[in-house]
Amino acid sequence: MDFDSFAESYEREVAAAIRFARLPHRFFLEAKLDHLLATLRQRFENPRQVRALDLGCGTGLVDCLLKVHLPKLIGVDTSEKVLQTAKFRNPELEYRHVMDNLLPFEARSFDVVFAICVWHHVPPDRWRDFLAEISRVLAADGVLLIYEHNPWNPLTRVAVARCALDADCVLLTARQAAENVRSAGFGSIIIDYLLFLPFRSRFTEFCERKLLRKLPIGAQYALCATRR
């Protein structure tokens, strides 16, 4: 997918694809970011000191919400044009362009690498290299967090089918993701499912966090793994 051609319409395309749900894009972002931050608080004494990499940062929407919590955050993307928008939106953060599928960082540069709805854009014949690069830049005791569409959820399939950005995507189940991550040398893999209910309240957050998280019917899933 040539994301340069969608640099100006990126957010409109996403909003159009999920319009049938009558929910703003931010609703879906915040659900994933709540999970991400909760995970980091469990695993790191001071998340503000964590060296974090947003792999496939796009226009920096996620970073705009995360930067107050993760001031050492760095974003990367294969599209120079979307990075221009990200830099404009978050001038205090560092952004780098990815070329030839190689991350422009030394080995063990990050405590956390996360990719939000990125993997399904990676062709299957490049999955091994994709995960190998993540493993290379992740610290020995680092954490990998992957957020992806759940193909078992019918409404997710509707949203993906309607999104021009996903025209060439290959959805993978949580089980497939876990098998590939394990083959890449990661361990301690935990899968959580997210976004079961179309509204948020203390009650729904409790239900999703305590009662529903392991049911494979959420609109998206989170995979957490370590290199050990």
C-alpha positions in Angstrom: 0.0 0.0 0.0 1.3 3.4 -1.0 0.4 5.5 2.1 1.9 8.6 0.6 -1.1 8.8 -1.7 -3.4 8.8 1.4 -1.4 11.3 3.5 -4.0 14.0 3.3 -7.1 11.8 3.4 -5.8 9.2 5.9 -8.0 10.2 8.8 -11.1 10.7 6.6 -10.7 7.3 5.1 -10.7 5.7 8.5 -13.6 7.7 9.7 -15.6 6.8 6.6 -14.9 3.0 7.1 -16.2 3.0 10.7 -19.1 5.5 10.2 -21.7 2.7 10.4 -20.6 2.1 14.0 -21.6 5.7 14.9 -18.4 6.0 17.0 -15.5 8.4 16.5 -12.1 7.0 15.6 -10.8 8.3 19.0 -13.1 5.8 20.8 -11.2 2.9 19.2 -7.8 4.5 19.8 -8.4 5.1 23.4 -9.4 1.5 24.1 -6.1 0.3 22.8 -4.1 3.0 24.5 -5.7 2.3 27.8 -4.6 -1.3 27.4 -1.1 -0.3 26.4 -0.6 2.0 29.3 -2.0 -0.4 31.8 0.4 -3.1 30.5 3.4 -0.7 30.8 2.4 0.3 34.4 2.4 -3.4 35.3 5.8 -4.1 33.8 7.8 -1.0 34.4 8.3 0.9 37.6 8.3 4.3 35.8 6.7 4.2 32.3 7.8 7.9 31.7 11.4 6.6 31.5 10.5 3.9 29.0 12.1 4.1 25.6 9.2 3.4 23.3 8.9 2.9 19.5 5.6 3.5 17.7 6.1 1.2 14.7 4.0 2.5 11.8 3.0 5.7 13.5 1.0 7.1 10.6 0.0 10.7 11.1 0.8 10.7 14.8 -2.7 10.5 16.2 -1.7 7.8 18.7 1.4 9.7 19.7 -0.7 12.8 20.4 -2.5 10.9 23.1 0.5 9.0 24.4 3.3 11.6 24.5 2.2 13.0 28.0 2.7 9.5 29.4 5.7 8.4 27.3 7.9 11.4 26.7 10.7 9.3 25.2 8.5 8.0 22.5 9.8 7.8 18.9 7.7 7.1 15.8 8.6 5.5 12.5 6.8 5.0 9.2 7.4 4.0 5.6 5.6 7.1 4.3 7.5 10.4 4.4 4.3 12.3 3.8 2.4 11.0 6.7 5.5 11.6 8.9 5.3 15.3 7.9 1.8 15.4 9.4 3.0 13.5 12.5 5.9 16.0 13.0 3.5 18.9 12.6 1.1 17.4 15.2 3.8 16.4 17.7 6.8 18.7 17.1 8.4 17.7 20.5 8.7 14.0 19.4 11.3 12.4 17.1 10.2 10.7 13.9 12.2 8.6 11.5 11.6 7.3 8.0 11.9 3.5 7.4 13.6 2.5 4.2 14.2 -1.0 2.8 12.2 -2.5 5.8 15.1 -1.8 8.2 14.6 0.2 11.4 17.1 3.1 11.6 18.2 2.2 15.2 21.0 0.3 16.9 20.3 -3.1 18.5 18.5 -3.0 21.9 17.4 0.6 21.5 13.9 0.3 23.0 12.2 -1.0 26.1 8.9 -1.2 24.3 7.9 -1.6 20.6 4.2 -1.3 19.8 2.4 -1.6 16.4 -1.2 -0.6 16.2 -3.1 -2.0 13.2 0.2 -2.2 11.2 0.9 -5.9 10.8 -2.0 -6.6 8.4 -0.3 -4.3 5.9 2.9 -6.4 5.9 2.9 -9.1 3.1 3.1 -12.6 4.6 6.4 -13.3 2.9 7.9 -10.4 5.0 6.4 -11.4 8.4 9.7 -13.1 9.5 11.8 -10.0 8.6 9.2 -7.7 10.2 9.5 -9.6 13.5 13.2 -10.0 13.3 13.7 -6.2 13.0 11.5 -5.7 16.1 13.5 -8.3 18.0 16.8 -6.6 17.0 15.9 -3.2 18.4 14.1 -4.4 21.5 16.0 -4.6 24.8 16.6 -8.1 26.2 13.9 -7.5 28.9 11.8 -5.4 26.5 8.1 -5.8 25.7 6.4 -6.2 22.3 2.8 -5.0 22.0 0.8 -5.8 18.8 -2.8 -4.5 18.2 -4.7 -6.0 15.3 -8.1 -6.4 13.8 -9.8 -9.6 14.9 -11.0 -11.4 11.7 -13.5 -13.4 13.7 -15.5 -10.3 14.4 -18.0 -9.7 11.5 -18.2 -5.9 12.1 -14.4 -5.7 11.9 -14.6 -7.4 8.5 -17.2 -4.8 7.4 -15.0 -1.9 8.5 -11.9 -3.4 6.8 -13.8 -4.1 3.6 -14.9 -0.4 3.5 -11.5 1.1 4.2 -9.5 2.0 1.1 -6.3 1.9 3.3 -6.9 -1.8 3.8 -7.3 -2.8 0.2 -4.3 -5.0 0.2 -4.3 -6.1 3.8 -4.1 -9.7 5.1 -5.9 -10.1 8.4 -4.4 -12.6 10.8 -6.0 -14.2 13.8 -4.5 -13.9 17.3 -3.4 -17.5 17.1 -1.6 -16.9 13.8 0.1 -13.8 15.3 1.1 -15.7 18.4 2.6 -18.6 16.4 4.7 -16.2 14.3 5.8 -14.2 17.3 6.8 -17.4 19.1 8.7 -18.6 16.0 10.6 -15.2 16.0 12.0 -16.0 19.5 9.5 -14.3 21.7 7.9 -15.8 24.8 5.4 -15.2 27.6 2.8 -14.4 25.0 -0.5 -13.0 26.3 -3.6 -12.4 24.2 -6.4 -10.0 25.2 -9.5 -9.1 23.1 -10.8 -5.6 23.1 -13.8 -3.5 22.0 -16.8 -5.7 22.7 -19.3 -2.9 23.5 -20.0 0.3 21.5 -19.8 2.7 24.4 -17.7 3.3 27.5 -18.5 3.5 31.1 -17.0 2.2 34.4 -19.3 -0.8 34.1 -18.4 -1.6 30.5 -14.7 -1.1 31.2 -15.0 -3.5 34.1 -16.7 -6.1 31.9 -14.1 -5.8 29.2 -11.2 -5.9 31.6 -12.4 -8.6 34.0 -15.0 -10.7 32.2 -14.7 -10.6 28.4 -11.0 -10.1 27.7 -10.3 -13.7 26.8 -13.4 -14.2 24.6 -12.2 -14.2 20.9 -15.0 -12.0 19.6 -13.8 -8.5 20.4 -13.3 -6.2 17.4 -9.6 -6.1 18.0 -7.0 -8.0 20.0 -3.8 -7.2 21.8 -0.7 -9.4 21.8 1.9 -8.9 24.5 5.2 -10.7 24.4 8.8 -10.6 25.7 12.1 -11.7 24.2 12.5 -14.2 27.1 
